[in-house]
Amino acid sequence: MPRGGARSGAGRPKKPLAEKLIEGNPGKRELSTLKIESLPAVTEPPEFLKQCGREDDGALPCATEIYSCLTEFVRAAGCENLIAPTLIEDFAHLRRAYLECEYMNRKLGRIANGKRSPYVAMAVDYSKQTMAIFDRIWNTISQHSEQPYEGKNTFLEMLTNRGF
């Protein structure tokens, strides 16, 4: 039985809006930009993120710190109205869970009694989910940001330096 059909992410990726603006819109089509009414800015992380993860002895960043860094990054890109707050909350929660699994892997070892630690499989699952959410956030930012981002940001520095 054939299994054809459109696949998500297949084909040539769209060029970001900022590149089209820099190049002068070579296709001469009208550029589409989203105009969304501004929502009140969320300044404080939700309560459930404050309760995430307490077993690391302060070695890992808390979920609220991850949430704040990503929120600052999205705001700096000018896309805070395009990204649902739940995506940022989910990213912070899943990233914290991934870091906890890696912390336990370092603490207990990846192999125990001749078997692989269950934290290894959980870390892989959390990593996949985290990257899927971050890809959605990044695609929104890259497609709708009207200017290329060139500044420094604590979120990007932490990702680059593997701080969390």
C-alpha positions as CSV (number, residue, x, y, z in Angstrom):
1,M,0.0,0.0,0.0
2,P,1.5,3.4,-0.9
3,R,2.5,5.8,1.8
4,G,2.8,9.0,-0.1
5,G,1.6,12.4,0.7
6,A,2.9,15.7,1.9
7,R,5.4,15.6,4.7
8,S,5.9,18.4,7.2
9,G,9.1,20.3,6.7
10,A,9.7,18.8,3.2
11,G,10.9,21.0,0.4
12,R,12.9,24.1,0.2
13,P,12.7,26.2,3.4
14,K,11.3,29.7,3.2
15,K,13.7,32.6,3.3
16,P,13.4,34.7,6.4
17,L,11.6,38.0,6.1
18,A,14.7,39.9,7.2
19,E,16.7,38.5,4.3
20,K,13.9,39.4,1.8
21,L,13.9,43.0,3.1
22,I,17.7,43.2,2.9
23,E,17.8,41.8,-0.7
24,G,15.1,44.1,-1.9
25,N,12.4,41.5,-2.4
26,P,13.7,39.8,-5.5
27,G,10.4,38.0,-6.3
28,K,8.6,41.3,-6.4
29,R,5.6,39.8,-4.5
30,E,4.1,41.6,-1.6
31,L,5.8,40.5,1.6
32,S,3.5,39.1,4.1
33,T,3.9,40.3,7.7
34,L,1.6,39.4,10.6
35,K,0.0,42.3,12.3
36,I,-1.2,41.2,15.7
37,E,-2.5,43.4,18.4
38,S,-0.1,43.7,21.3
39,L,-0.9,41.7,24.4
40,P,0.0,42.6,27.9
41,A,3.6,41.5,28.6
42,V,4.0,38.6,30.9
43,T,6.6,39.6,33.4
44,E,6.5,36.8,35.8
45,P,6.8,33.0,35.1
46,P,3.8,30.9,36.0
47,E,3.7,29.3,39.5
48,F,4.2,25.7,38.3
49,L,7.6,26.6,36.9
50,K,8.7,27.8,40.3
51,Q,7.9,24.3,41.7
52,C,9.9,22.3,39.1
53,G,13.0,20.4,40.1
54,R,14.4,20.7,43.5
55,E,16.8,17.7,43.6
56,D,20.0,19.2,42.1
57,D,21.5,21.0,45.1
58,G,21.4,24.3,43.2
59,A,23.8,23.1,40.4
60,L,21.3,23.6,37.6
61,P,19.4,26.7,36.5
62,C,15.7,26.7,37.7
63,A,12.9,26.6,35.1
64,T,12.0,30.2,35.9
65,E,15.5,31.3,34.8
66,I,15.2,29.4,31.6
67,Y,11.8,30.9,31.0
68,S,13.1,34.4,31.7
69,C,16.0,34.1,29.3
70,L,13.9,32.7,26.5
71,T,11.2,35.4,27.0
72,E,13.9,38.1,26.8
73,F,15.3,36.5,23.6
74,V,11.8,36.4,22.0
75,R,11.1,40.0,23.1
76,A,14.4,41.2,21.7
77,A,13.5,39.6,18.3
78,G,10.2,41.5,18.4
79,C,8.1,38.4,18.2
80,E,6.6,38.3,21.7
81,N,3.1,38.6,20.2
82,L,3.6,35.8,17.7
83,I,4.7,33.0,20.1
84,A,2.2,31.5,22.6
85,P,3.3,31.8,26.2
86,T,2.6,28.1,26.6
87,L,5.4,27.2,24.2
88,I,7.9,29.1,26.2
89,E,6.5,27.5,29.4
90,D,6.8,24.0,27.9
91,F,10.3,24.7,26.7
92,A,11.4,25.8,30.1
93,H,9.8,22.9,31.8
94,L,11.1,20.3,29.4
95,R,14.6,21.8,29.4
96,R,14.7,21.7,33.2
97,A,13.6,18.0,33.1
98,Y,16.3,17.1,30.6
99,L,18.9,18.8,32.7
100,E,17.7,16.9,35.8
101,C,18.1,13.6,33.9
102,E,21.6,14.5,32.8
103,Y,22.4,15.5,36.4
104,M,21.3,12.1,37.6
105,N,23.3,10.4,34.9
106,R,26.4,12.2,36.1
107,K,25.6,11.4,39.7
108,L,24.6,7.8,39.4
109,G,26.3,6.8,36.2
110,R,24.9,5.9,32.8
111,I,25.3,2.1,33.4
112,A,24.2,0.5,36.6
113,N,24.4,-3.2,37.4
114,G,25.1,-4.0,33.7
115,K,22.0,-2.2,32.5
116,R,21.6,1.3,31.1
117,S,20.2,3.8,33.5
118,P,16.5,4.8,32.9
119,Y,17.6,8.4,33.1
120,V,19.4,7.9,29.7
121,A,16.2,7.1,27.9
122,M,14.3,9.9,29.7
123,A,17.0,12.4,28.8
124,V,16.7,11.5,25.1
125,D,12.9,11.8,25.2
126,Y,13.1,15.2,26.9
127,S,15.8,16.4,24.5
128,K,13.6,15.5,21.5
129,Q,10.6,17.2,22.9
130,T,12.6,20.3,23.9
131,M,14.1,20.6,20.4
132,A,10.7,20.2,18.7
133,I,9.3,23.1,20.7
134,F,12.4,25.3,20.2
135,D,12.2,24.6,16.4
136,R,8.7,25.9,16.4
137,I,9.8,29.0,18.3
138,W,12.8,29.6,16.1
139,N,10.9,29.1,12.9
140,T,8.4,31.8,14.0
141,I,11.2,34.2,14.9
142,S,13.2,33.6,11.7
143,Q,10.1,33.9,9.4
144,H,8.6,37.0,11.0
145,S,11.4,39.1,12.4
146,E,11.9,42.2,10.3
147,Q,15.5,42.8,11.2
148,P,18.4,40.3,11.6
149,Y,19.3,39.7,15.2
150,E,22.9,40.7,15.8
151,G,23.1,41.4,19.6
152,K,24.2,39.3,22.4
153,N,21.7,37.6,24.6
154,T,22.0,35.5,27.8
155,F,19.8,32.8,26.3
156,L,22.0,32.3,23.2
157,E,25.2,32.5,25.3
158,M,23.9,29.8,27.7
159,L,23.0,27.6,24.7
160,T,26.3,28.2,23.1
161,N,28.3,27.6,26.3
162,R,26.2,24.7,27.3
163,G,25.3,26.5,30.5
164,F,21.9,24.7,30.5
